[in-house]
Amino acid sequence: MKTIITLLTIFFLSLQCSRFQFGSNQTKDETAGAVVTFSQGTIFITTQGKQTKAKIGDVVRPGDRIVTKLGRVDLQTYRGEVIRIKDNSDVLFREIAGENRPNTDIHLWAGNLLVKSVKLKSGQNLSVTSPTMVAGVRGTVFSFELEKGSVPKVKVYEGAVSVAFKTSPKLIEINEGLSKENYNRLVKTLEENEVVLEPGECLEVNPNLNELVYLINAKVASGALTGKELSGFTDFDSGLGKASSSVTPQEKAEAETLVVIPSETIQKQIESQNSDAKEPVTATIEKEHEEKRTEALNKIATDAEKTGLDNEEEIHNHYSVLETIHKSNGEVLSGAVVAQLGDVFIVHSTKGVFQLEMNDIEYVEYKNFKVKTKTKK
């Protein structure tokens, strides 16, 4: 006989579950939205079943979905959060904060996100979820990655992120699938599964438990979870953990390219969609974002120059990579691509630090780095 047992979920998770209702309990707020501030490649936005190609100035609303192919897109919310959706991603905006809506809830079906939060007030929340995980933040920069068939990867660059398994508040116990001992171990692990990641830390996930949570979330509601599916799961003693993972110079540089433009511009653009009396400010968005990203790229180049690295071994040790950049004019640079945003590359080479346009580069290849040493005679 199937028994329904209520789990003692943490408050954070309970709060999260209430958000999965696509804002049905939220006050209607026409300011709730995010604006496309930068776009490169093929990006699609689906609104109420209608799919369009994304362009700068587009306003994304709660319930909208973004799918990226070979490209990436940056969005800034009314509240000021910045979200970068990278290549081959599928993202659903369950909630987006507005003047009177406190929550931003981004669901990642697949792909890679880079998120920069604002400092949130009491009662405000920003979360990123996957089919098995929920990550909640307050004033931070972090990445959330989910590849098909893999466990979610979360890494924190600034601030702190609280991560937990996302499970239904009710778990159906199927006695023929789980022994009493294994069931108790599972419940205990899920109740104690929250981990807080700080800068330079990444998430470690028990893949077996991640798979089980996926099954629970996908099949419990429809009663499709069977004892046979549960019978193979026994590794319940470990759930989530964390490991040291230093922020690389390239990751630090990319986080710096996640630029914020004035909130007034974003707010005007969102409000312009609600009234024919107000003009869109798309040109201003393009101009302000270009100015901000130019500042960011200049700073990245300056910081690279300050390291004083000028030989292959030093560059390789610092960036953990060594590349050969073949320029269109035939010149060859040996070094590392520090950052790229749009058509601009920052290259730290043995000849110096350069900002190169995409048209300046023929191709880039990795080099097998070998340190030559003198042999004893």
C-alpha positions as CSV (number, residue, x, y, z in Angstrom):
1,M,0.0,0.0,0.0
2,K,1.3,3.4,-0.9
3,T,1.9,5.7,2.0
4,I,2.1,9.5,1.7
5,I,4.6,11.0,4.2
6,T,5.2,14.7,4.6
7,L,8.8,15.7,4.7
8,L,10.1,18.4,6.9
9,T,11.6,20.6,4.2
10,I,13.7,23.6,5.0
11,F,12.0,27.0,4.9
12,F,13.9,28.1,1.8
13,L,12.6,25.1,-0.2
14,S,9.1,25.7,1.0
15,L,9.4,29.3,-0.2
16,Q,10.7,28.1,-3.5
17,C,7.9,25.6,-4.1
18,S,5.3,28.4,-3.8
19,R,7.1,30.1,-6.7
20,F,6.6,27.2,-9.1
21,Q,3.0,28.4,-9.7
22,F,4.2,30.9,-12.3
23,G,3.2,33.8,-10.1
24,S,-0.5,32.9,-9.7
25,N,-0.4,34.3,-6.2
26,Q,1.7,37.3,-7.1
27,T,0.3,40.8,-7.5
28,K,0.0,41.7,-11.2
29,D,2.9,44.0,-11.9
30,E,3.4,45.5,-15.4
31,T,7.0,46.4,-14.5
32,A,8.0,42.8,-13.9
33,G,10.3,42.0,-16.8
34,A,13.9,41.8,-18.1
35,V,15.4,43.5,-21.1
36,V,17.7,42.1,-23.7
37,T,20.8,44.3,-23.4
38,F,23.2,42.2,-25.5
39,S,22.7,39.4,-28.0
40,Q,25.0,37.4,-30.3
41,G,24.1,34.5,-32.5
42,T,20.8,32.7,-32.8
43,I,18.5,33.4,-29.8
44,F,14.7,32.6,-29.6
45,I,12.2,34.0,-27.2
46,T,8.8,32.2,-26.8
47,T,5.9,34.2,-25.4
48,Q,2.5,32.6,-25.0
49,G,3.4,30.0,-27.6
50,K,4.8,32.4,-30.2
51,Q,8.5,32.2,-31.0
52,T,10.5,35.2,-32.2
53,K,14.2,35.9,-32.7
54,A,15.6,37.9,-29.9
55,K,16.9,41.5,-30.5
56,I,18.3,44.2,-28.2
57,G,15.5,46.0,-26.4
58,D,13.1,43.0,-26.3
59,V,11.3,42.7,-23.0
60,V,11.0,39.2,-21.4
61,R,8.1,38.6,-19.1
62,P,7.3,36.0,-16.4
63,G,6.4,32.7,-18.2
64,D,8.6,33.5,-21.2
65,R,11.2,31.0,-22.4
66,I,14.6,31.6,-24.1
67,V,16.5,29.1,-26.2
68,T,20.0,29.8,-27.4
69,K,21.6,27.9,-30.2
70,L,25.1,29.1,-31.2
71,G,25.0,32.3,-29.3
72,R,24.5,34.1,-26.0
73,V,22.3,36.8,-24.6
74,D,22.4,39.2,-21.6
75,L,19.3,40.4,-19.9
76,Q,18.8,42.9,-17.1
77,T,15.7,42.9,-14.9
78,Y,13.7,45.9,-13.7
79,R,15.4,45.4,-10.3
80,G,18.9,45.3,-11.8
81,E,19.8,41.6,-11.9
82,V,21.9,40.6,-14.9
83,I,21.6,37.1,-16.4
84,R,23.8,35.8,-19.2
85,I,22.4,32.8,-21.0
86,K,25.2,31.0,-22.9
87,D,25.2,28.7,-25.9
88,N,22.8,25.7,-26.2
89,S,20.7,26.7,-23.3
90,D,17.0,26.4,-22.6
91,V,15.7,28.7,-19.9
92,L,12.2,29.4,-18.5
93,F,11.6,32.6,-16.5
94,R,9.0,31.5,-14.0
95,E,9.1,34.8,-12.2
96,I,10.8,38.1,-12.8
97,A,11.0,40.9,-10.2
98,G,9.3,44.2,-10.7
99,E,8.4,47.2,-8.7
100,N,5.8,45.2,-6.7
101,R,6.9,41.7,-7.3
102,P,9.8,40.5,-5.0
103,N,11.0,37.3,-6.8
104,T,13.0,36.3,-9.8
105,D,12.9,32.6,-10.4
106,I,14.9,31.2,-13.4
107,H,14.5,27.6,-14.4
108,L,17.3,26.0,-16.4
109,W,16.3,23.0,-18.4
110,A,19.7,22.7,-20.0
111,G,22.8,24.9,-20.6
112,N,24.8,27.4,-18.7
113,L,23.9,30.6,-16.9
114,L,26.1,33.4,-15.4
115,V,24.1,35.5,-12.9
116,K,24.9,38.8,-11.2
117,S,22.5,39.6,-8.4
118,V,21.7,43.0,-6.8
119,K,21.8,43.4,-3.0
120,L,18.3,42.1,-2.1
121,K,16.1,43.5,0.6
122,S,14.2,41.5,3.2
123,G,11.4,39.5,1.4
124,Q,13.1,39.7,-2.0
125,N,14.5,36.5,-3.6
126,L,16.5,35.4,-6.6
127,S,16.7,31.7,-7.4
128,V,17.9,29.4,-10.2
129,T,16.4,26.0,-10.4
130,S,16.8,22.8,-12.4
131,P,14.7,19.7,-12.4
132,T,16.5,18.5,-9.3
133,M,18.2,21.6,-7.7
134,V,17.3,25.0,-6.4
135,A,19.9,27.7,-5.7
136,G,19.1,30.9,-3.8
137,V,21.3,34.0,-3.6
138,R,21.7,37.4,-2.1
139,G,24.0,39.8,-3.8
140,T,26.4,37.5,-5.7
141,V,27.9,36.4,-8.9
142,F,27.7,32.7,-9.8
143,S,27.4,30.2,-12.6
144,F,24.8,27.4,-12.9
145,E,25.4,24.7,-15.5
146,L,23.4,21.7,-16.5
147,E,24.4,19.3,-19.3
148,K,22.2,16.5,-20.5
149,G,22.7,13.3,-18.4
150,S,24.9,15.1,-15.9
151,V,24.5,16.6,-12.4
152,P,24.1,20.4,-12.0
153,K,27.3,22.4,-11.5
154,V,27.2,25.5,-9.4
155,K,30.2,27.7,-8.8
156,V,30.4,31.0,-6.8
157,Y,32.6,33.9,-7.8
158,E,31.3,36.5,-5.3
159,G,28.9,36.4,-2.4
160,A,27.2,33.2,-1.3
161,V,24.7,30.7,-2.8
162,S,22.4,28.3,-0.9
163,V,21.8,25.1,-2.8
164,A,19.4,22.3,-2.1
165,F,17.7,19.3,-3.8
166,K,14.3,20.3,-5.1
167,T,11.8,17.7,-4.0
168,S,8.1,17.6,-3.6
169,P,6.9,18.4,-0.1
170,K,5.2,15.0,-0.2
171,L,7.1,11.8,-1.0
172,I,5.3,8.7,-1.9
173,E,6.9,5.7,-0.3
174,I,6.6,2.5,-2.4
175,N,7.3,-0.3,0.1
176,E,8.2,-2.9,-2.5
177,G,10.8,-0.5,-4.0
178,L,12.5,0.9,-0.8
179,S,13.2,-0.9,2.4
180,K,12.3,0.9,5.6
181,E,16.0,1.4,6.3
182,N,16.7,2.9,2.9
183,Y,13.6,5.0,3.1
184,N,14.6,6.5,6.4
185,R,18.1,7.2,5.1
186,L,16.6,8.9,2.0
187,V,14.4,11.1,4.1
188,K,17.2,12.1,6.5
189,T,19.5,13.0,3.6
190,L,16.9,15.1,1.8
191,E,16.0,16.9,5.1
192,E,19.7,17.8,5.6
193,N,20.7,18.5,2.0
194,E,21.3,22.2,2.0
195,V,24.8,23.5,1.4
196,V,26.1,27.1,1.3
197,L,28.7,27.8,-1.3
198,E,31.1,30.8,-0.9
199,P,33.6,32.4,-3.4
200,G,36.0,29.8,-4.9
201,E,33.7,26.9,-4.0
202,C,31.7,24.6,-6.3
203,L,28.9,22.1,-5.8
204,E,29.5,18.4,-5.4
205,V,26.5,16.2,-6.0
206,N,25.8,12.5,-5.4
207,P,24.7,11.4,-8.9
208,N,22.6,8.5,-7.7
209,L,20.6,10.8,-5.4
210,N,20.3,13.4,-8.1
211,E,18.8,10.8,-10.4
212,L,16.3,9.7,-7.7
213,V,15.2,13.2,-7.0
214,Y,14.6,13.7,-10.8
215,L,12.4,10.6,-10.8
216,I,10.5,11.8,-7.7
217,N,9.8,15.2,-9.1
218,A,8.9,13.9,-12.6
219,K,6.7,11.0,-11.7
220,V,5.3,11.3,-8.2
221,A,2.6,13.8,-9.2
222,S,1.3,11.5,-11.8
223,G,1.7,8.3,-9.7
224,A,4.0,6.9,-12.3
225,L,7.0,6.1,-10.0
226,T,7.3,2.3,-9.6
227,G,8.9,0.1,-7.0
228,K,11.1,-1.4,-9.7
229,E,12.6,2.1,-10.5
230,L,13.4,2.6,-6.8
231,S,14.8,-0.8,-6.1
232,G,18.2,-0.1,-7.5
233,F,18.8,3.0,-5.3
234,T,20.8,2.4,-2.1
235,D,23.3,5.3,-2.0
236,F,21.4,7.7,0.2
237,D,24.0,8.6,2.8
238,S,25.5,11.5,0.8
239,G,23.7,14.3,-1.0
240,L,25.3,17.6,-1.6
241,G,28.7,18.9,-0.7
242,K,31.2,21.5,-1.7
243,A,34.8,21.5,-3.0
244,S,37.4,24.2,-3.5
245,S,37.5,25.5,-7.0
246,S,39.4,28.7,-7.4
247,V,38.1,31.4,-9.8
248,T,40.3,31.4,-12.9
249,P,41.5,34.6,-14.5
250,Q,39.2,33.8,-17.5
251,E,36.2,33.3,-15.2
252,K,37.0,36.5,-13.4
253,A,37.2,38.4,-16.7
254,E,33.9,37.0,-17.9
255,A,32.2,38.0,-14.7
256,E,33.5,41.6,-15.3
257,T,31.9,41.6,-18.8
258,L,28.5,41.0,-17.2
259,V,27.9,44.8,-17.2
260,V,25.0,46.7,-15.7
261,I,23.5,49.7,-17.4
262,P,21.5,52.4,-15.6
263,S,18.3,51.1,-14.1
264,E,16.4,54.1,-15.4
265,T,17.0,52.9,-19.0
266,I,15.8,49.4,-18.3
267,Q,12.7,50.7,-16.5
268,K,11.8,53.0,-19.3
269,Q,12.1,50.3,-21.9
270,I,9.8,47.9,-19.8
271,E,7.3,50.7,-19.2
272,S,7.3,51.7,-22.9
273,Q,5.8,48.3,-23.7
274,N,2.8,49.1,-21.5
275,S,1.9,52.5,-22.9
276,D,1.8,53.9,-26.4
277,A,2.6,57.3,-24.9
278,K,6.2,56.3,-24.1
279,E,8.9,55.7,-26.7
280,P,11.2,52.7,-26.5
281,V,14.9,53.5,-25.6
282,T,16.5,50.7,-27.6
283,A,19.2,53.0,-29.1
284,T,20.1,54.1,-25.6
285,I,20.4,50.5,-24.4
286,E,22.8,49.7,-27.2
287,K,24.9,52.8,-26.6
288,E,25.1,52.4,-22.8
289,H,25.9,48.7,-23.0
290,E,28.6,49.3,-25.5
291,E,30.2,52.0,-23.3
292,K,30.0,49.7,-20.2
293,R,31.5,46.7,-22.0
294,T,34.3,48.8,-23.5
295,E,35.1,50.0,-20.0
296,A,35.1,46.4,-18.8
297,L,37.3,45.1,-21.6
298,N,39.8,48.0,-21.1
299,K,40.0,47.1,-17.4
300,I,40.6,43.4,-18.2
301,A,43.4,44.3,-20.6
302,T,44.9,46.7,-18.1
303,D,44.8,44.0,-15.3
304,A,46.4,41.5,-17.7
305,E,49.2,44.0,-18.5
306,K,49.8,44.6,-14.7
307,T,50.7,40.9,-14.3
308,G,53.9,41.5,-16.3
309,L,53.8,38.0,-17.8
310,D,55.8,37.9,-21.0
311,N,56.8,34.3,-21.7
312,E,55.0,31.1,-22.5
313,E,55.6,29.3,-19.3
314,E,54.4,32.2,-17.1
315,I,51.3,32.7,-19.3
316,H,50.5,29.0,-19.3
317,N,50.9,28.8,-15.5
318,H,48.7,31.9,-14.9
319,Y,45.8,31.0,-17.3
320,S,46.2,27.2,-17.3
321,V,46.2,27.3,-21.1
322,L,48.5,28.1,-24.0
323,E,47.0,29.0,-27.4
324,T,48.3,30.1,-30.8
325,I,46.4,33.0,-32.2
326,H,46.7,33.1,-36.0
327,K,45.9,36.6,-37.2
328,S,44.4,37.4,-40.6
329,N,47.5,39.4,-41.6
330,G,49.7,36.3,-41.1
331,E,51.1,37.3,-37.7
332,V,51.1,34.6,-35.0
333,L,50.7,35.2,-31.3
334,S,51.5,32.7,-28.6
335,G,49.5,33.2,-25.3
336,A,46.0,33.0,-24.0
337,V,42.6,34.4,-24.9
338,V,41.6,36.1,-21.6
339,A,38.1,37.2,-22.5
340,Q,35.7,37.6,-25.3
341,L,32.6,39.7,-25.6
342,G,30.8,40.1,-28.9
343,D,33.5,40.6,-31.6
344,V,36.3,41.7,-29.2
345,F,38.9,39.3,-27.9
346,I,41.4,40.2,-25.1
347,V,44.7,38.3,-25.9
348,H,47.6,38.1,-23.5
349,S,50.6,37.1,-25.6
350,T,54.4,37.0,-25.3
351,K,54.3,40.2,-27.4
352,G,51.9,42.0,-25.1
353,V,48.2,42.3,-24.4
354,F,45.9,43.1,-27.4
355,Q,42.3,43.8,-28.0
356,L,41.5,42.1,-31.3
357,E,38.4,42.2,-33.4
358,M,37.0,38.9,-34.7
359,N,37.9,39.9,-38.3
360,D,41.6,40.2,-37.1
361,I,41.7,36.5,-36.2
362,E,42.0,33.7,-38.7
363,Y,41.8,30.9,-36.1
364,V,42.9,29.9,-32.6
365,E,44.5,26.6,-31.7
366,Y,45.6,25.0,-28.4
367,K,49.2,24.2,-27.9
368,N,50.7,21.2,-26.0
369,F,52.9,23.0,-23.5
370,K,56.2,21.4,-22.6
371,V,58.8,22.8,-20.3
372,K,62.3,22.2,-21.7
373,T,64.8,21.2,-19.0
374,K,68.5,20.6,-19.3
375,T,69.5,16.9,-19.1
376,K,72.3,15.9,-16.9
377,K,75.4,14.6,-18.7
